[in-house]
Amino acid sequence: MFRKGESKGMSRNPPPGPGNVGSRIEEAVELIEMELRHAIAYVNDAVIPQVRRESISAMRSLSDRLRNLADRIEQHQGPPRHSGGRDQTPGTPPGGAQS
């Protein structure tokens, strides 16, 4: 049973016309703005805190590794040596070359 002026397959929404385009664009803009607000809230509430936690953890881990590396370098270096004002070439024992 069809109403007068309707045909099968026609929607009840009026066809887009010059008067409806502006309102449909405004509605689309409002929906986009709402979705954007939700996305911003999600990033602020969930993503940023997680990134901060993981970054802090990574920096602490890196700091520990660097501290361990510095300790190992310091242990292998031994006490500071004084060359008596002479420059020592690499591979030359302290005190100069011996014959």
C-alpha positions in Angstrom: 0.0 0.0 0.0 1.6 3.2 -1.2 0.7 6.7 -0.3 -0.1 9.1 -3.0 3.0 10.5 -4.5 5.3 7.7 -3.2 6.7 4.9 -5.3 8.2 1.6 -4.3 11.9 2.1 -3.5 11.7 5.8 -2.6 13.1 6.8 0.8 11.2 9.0 3.1 14.1 11.5 3.2 13.6 14.3 0.8 16.0 14.3 -2.1 19.1 16.4 -1.6 18.4 19.9 -2.8 19.9 23.3 -2.5 18.1 23.9 0.9 19.2 20.6 2.4 22.9 20.5 1.4 23.9 23.1 4.0 22.2 21.4 6.9 23.6 18.0 5.9 27.1 19.5 5.7 26.6 21.1 9.2 25.5 17.7 10.5 28.5 16.0 9.0 30.8 18.7 10.5 29.2 18.2 13.9 29.7 14.4 13.7 33.4 14.8 12.6 34.0 17.3 15.5 32.4 14.8 18.0 34.6 11.9 16.7 37.6 14.2 16.8 36.9 15.0 20.5 36.5 11.3 21.3 39.9 10.6 19.5 41.6 13.4 21.4 40.2 12.2 24.7 41.4 8.6 24.0 44.9 9.8 23.1 45.1 12.0 26.2 43.6 9.4 28.6 45.1 6.1 27.3 47.9 6.5 24.8 49.9 9.3 26.3 50.1 7.8 29.9 51.1 4.4 28.4 53.8 6.0 26.3 55.1 7.9 29.3 55.2 4.7 31.4 57.0 2.8 28.7 59.4 5.6 28.0 60.3 6.0 31.7 60.9 2.2 31.9 63.1 2.3 28.8 65.2 5.2 30.1 65.7 3.5 33.5 66.8 0.3 31.7 69.2 2.3 29.5 70.5 4.2 32.5 71.3 0.9 34.2 73.1 -0.5 31.2 75.1 2.7 30.7 76.1 2.6 34.4 77.2 -1.0 34.1 79.2 -0.2 31.0 80.9 2.7 32.8 81.7 0.4 35.7 83.3 -2.2 33.4 85.3 0.4 31.6 86.5 1.8 34.9 87.5 -1.6 36.2 89.5 -2.5 33.1 91.2 0.9 33.0 92.7 0.5 36.4 94.1 3.4 38.5 95.0 6.6 36.5 98.6 6.6 35.3 100.9 9.6 35.2 103.2 9.8 32.3 105.5 12.3 33.8 104.6 14.9 31.2 105.5 12.7 28.2 102.9 11.6 25.7 102.6 7.8 25.5 101.9 6.3 22.2 99.3 3.4 22.2 100.9 0.0 22.7 104.0 1.5 24.4 104.4 0.4 28.0 104.5 3.1 30.7 108.0 4.5 31.1 108.8 4.4 27.4 110.0 1.8 25.0 112.5 -0.7 26.3 115.4 -2.4 24.4 
